[in-house]
Amino acid sequence: MTIKAINVRNQFKGTVKEIIEGPVVSEIDVQTPAGIVTSVITTRSVHELELQIGSEVIAFVKSTEVSIAKL
Protein backbone atom coordinates (compact mmCIF):
# COMPACT_ATOMS: atom_id res chain seq x y z
CA MET A 1 0.00 0.00 0.00
CA THR A 2 1.30 3.43 -0.92
CA ILE A 3 0.01 6.65 0.59
CA LYS A 4 -0.03 9.29 -2.15
CA ALA A 5 -1.51 12.17 -0.18
CA ILE A 6 -3.14 12.77 3.17
CA ASN A 7 -4.37 15.93 4.84
CA VAL A 8 -2.86 15.44 8.28
CA ARG A 9 0.01 17.72 9.26
CA ASN A 10 1.12 15.96 12.43
CA GLN A 11 2.78 12.76 11.26
CA PHE A 12 5.25 10.75 13.32
CA LYS A 13 7.20 7.91 11.73
CA GLY A 14 8.16 5.20 14.17
CA THR A 15 8.11 1.55 15.13
CA VAL A 16 5.56 -0.40 17.13
CA LYS A 17 6.98 -0.86 20.63
CA GLU A 18 4.05 -2.55 22.39
CA ILE A 19 0.61 -3.94 21.56
CA ILE A 20 -1.96 -4.49 24.29
CA GLU A 21 -4.64 -6.48 22.53
CA GLY A 22 -8.21 -6.51 23.79
CA PRO A 23 -11.28 -8.32 22.50
CA VAL A 24 -12.59 -5.24 20.64
CA VAL A 25 -9.94 -2.50 20.82
CA SER A 26 -6.18 -2.58 21.19
CA GLU A 27 -3.60 -0.09 22.44
CA ILE A 28 -0.58 0.46 20.19
CA ASP A 29 2.56 2.21 21.48
CA VAL A 30 4.70 3.69 18.70
CA GLN A 31 8.27 4.79 19.43
CA THR A 32 9.01 7.99 17.48
CA PRO A 33 11.95 10.41 17.60
CA ALA A 34 9.63 12.76 19.55
CA GLY A 35 8.70 10.07 22.10
CA ILE A 36 6.00 7.44 22.42
CA VAL A 37 2.68 7.98 20.65
CA THR A 38 -0.19 5.75 21.78
CA SER A 39 -3.13 4.89 19.57
CA VAL A 40 -6.30 2.96 20.36
CA ILE A 41 -7.60 1.11 17.30
CA THR A 42 -9.86 -1.86 16.73
CA THR A 43 -8.31 -5.26 17.24
CA ARG A 44 -9.63 -6.14 13.81
CA SER A 45 -7.49 -3.34 12.33
CA VAL A 46 -4.42 -4.67 14.19
CA HIS A 47 -4.91 -8.00 12.42
CA GLU A 48 -5.77 -6.50 9.01
CA LEU A 49 -2.67 -4.25 9.12
CA GLU A 50 -0.61 -7.22 10.37
CA LEU A 51 0.87 -5.04 13.11
CA GLN A 52 3.48 -6.58 15.35
CA ILE A 53 6.33 -5.41 17.55
CA GLY A 54 8.92 -3.75 15.32
CA SER A 55 6.51 -2.88 12.48
CA GLU A 56 7.35 0.46 10.85
CA VAL A 57 4.33 2.76 10.92
CA ILE A 58 3.28 6.38 10.66
CA ALA A 59 1.15 7.80 13.47
CA PHE A 60 -1.21 10.48 12.16
CA VAL A 61 -2.47 12.88 14.82
CA LYS A 62 -5.47 15.04 14.05
CA SER A 63 -7.41 16.66 16.82
CA THR A 64 -10.04 19.31 17.12
CA GLU A 65 -9.10 19.96 20.73
CA VAL A 66 -5.92 19.91 22.76
CA SER A 67 -6.13 20.44 26.51
CA ILE A 68 -3.32 21.51 28.82
CA ALA A 69 -2.93 21.90 32.55
CA LYS A 70 -0.47 24.10 34.40
CA LEU A 71 1.88 22.23 36.71
Summary of the structure (lengths in Angstrom):
residues: 71
radius of gyration: 13.3
end to end distance: 43.0
largest distance: 43.0
contacts: 139
relative contact order: 0.29
helix: 8%
strand: 48%
